[in-house]
């Protein structure tokens, strides 16, 4: 087969593909993620404010980390929105045409976090943290499922040991509680 035979194959050259029609979502990925982070920060702050705490936990008490994560999510969300709005809509669309938002990755990460939040009491920390880690790693591009499950399990088990054994705090055991 000659070089010209390879070039005349049925596979289309991506460089010669017709330009795609711009979508409503082009250039709005930063705004969507920034808005989701702000909503998450608000939800965390509301949950933290309504938390029943016995005694004064101090800065590193039960609410300390929640406030830290809520503040961090709010700051990052605001920075994303400000950075996106500082660019003109045309510039945002041009950047989006160059590099599109990977909505599959965003969806997998959000699905993992939502499933973790909704099922942790039923399924338990160890299994849900393992599955959330796997969903996030897969969403971010890891294709080795066994490695993701293994690393997620080791990390979740380490956190379980630290919380239960060293801090005396019980994480939800879920379906593994009777074992």
N, C-alpha and C positions, 0 to 999 in steps of 0.2 A: 504494500500500500504506500503510495507516495504522500508527500506532505500536502499536496493539493486535495487528495482524497479525504484527508482528515479535516481540512478546512471546510469542505463542502458537505459535511455531515448534517444530520437533522438537528443537532443540538444548537440552540440559539446562543449567540455571543451576547453576554450581558451588556457589553458596551454598546451594542447595536439595538438593544431593546428600546421600544418606544417609551417616552417619558410617562410616568404614571400620573393619574389625575390627583391633584392635591386633595387631601382629606380634611374634614373639619378639625380633626385632632392634631394635624401637623403643627408643630411648634407649640403645642399646649401641654406636653408631657411634664415639664417642670412645674407648670401651674397646677396640674392635677396632683402630682406627688406632693407639692408644697401644701395644697389644700388638705390632702389626706393626712399629712403630718400634723397640721394644725388641728384637725378634727381629733386625731389620736391624742394630741397633747391636752385638748379640752376634756376628753373622756377620762384620761388618766388623772388630771387635776380634780375633776368632779369625784371620781372614785376615791382618790386620796383624801379629799376633804371630808368625805362621808365615812371614812374608815373608823371603826371603833378600836381605839388603842387603850390598853390598860396601862396606866402610869405614863411617865414621860420617857419616851424612847430616845430623846436627844436627836442630835444631827444624824446619827447612823441607825436610828430606830427603824421600825417597820415602815414609816412613811418617807424616810430620807431618800431611799433609792427611787421611789415613785416620783417624788418631786424633782429629782435630778433628771430622770428620763423624760418627764413632762416638759421641763424647761428646755432640755436639749432638743426634743422634737419640735417645740415651738420655735426655737431660734433657727434651726435648720430649715423648717418649713417657711418661715418668714424670709430667710436669706434666699431660698430657691425662688420664691415668688417675686421678691425685689429684683433679683438677677434677671428673671425672665421678663419682667415688665420694663426694665431699663433698655431692653432691646426693642427695636421697632418690630411690628408684626411681620413685615417683609423679611427682616433679618432672621426672626425666629423660624419663619417658614423655610427660608433658605438653609438654615442649620438643620432643620428637620428633614429636608430633602437629602442632605448629605448623610445624616445619621439618624435613623428613625428610632423612636422609643420601642423597646422590646416589650410589648404588652403581654406576651406569654410569660416572660420572666416576672414582670410586675404581678401578674395574676397568680402565678405559682407561689410567690413570696407572700402575697396577701392571703391566699387560701391557706397556706401553712400557718400563718399567724392567727387567722380567724378560727381555724379548726383547733389549734392549740388552746385558744382562749375559751372556746365553747365546750370543749370536751375534756379539759384537764381534770375536772372533778370526777367524771365518769370513768375515763380510761386510765387516768393517773399520770403523774409527772414523768416517770421514767419512759413510758411508751410515747406519750405525746411530745416530750422534748426531743426524743429520737426522731419521730416523724416530722416535727417542725424543722429540725436541722436538715433532714433529708430533703424536704420540700424547698427550703431556702437554697441549699447547695445546688439542687437541680435547676432551680430557677436562675441561679447565677452562672450556670453553664457546666456544672460537673455532670458527667455522664456515667460515672462508675457508681451505680446504686449500692452495691455491697459495701464499698468504702464509705459512702455517705452514712449508711445505716450504722456501720461499725464505729465511725468517729462520733456520730451523734449519740450512740449508746454510751460510749466511754465518757463523753463529756457530761451527759445527763446523769450517769451513775456517780461521777466525781462530785457533781453539784449535790446530788442526793446524800452522799456520804458526808460532805462538809456540812450541809444544813442539818441533817439528822444527828450525826455522830458528834460533830464538833460544836455546833451552835444550839443543839437541842430543839430545833424547829422541824416539825414534820411537814413534808410536802405531800400533796394528795397521792394516795397509793392506788386508787381506782380498782381495776379488775385484779391487780396483783396483791391487793390487801389481804386476801384470805390465804395466800400461799406462805 
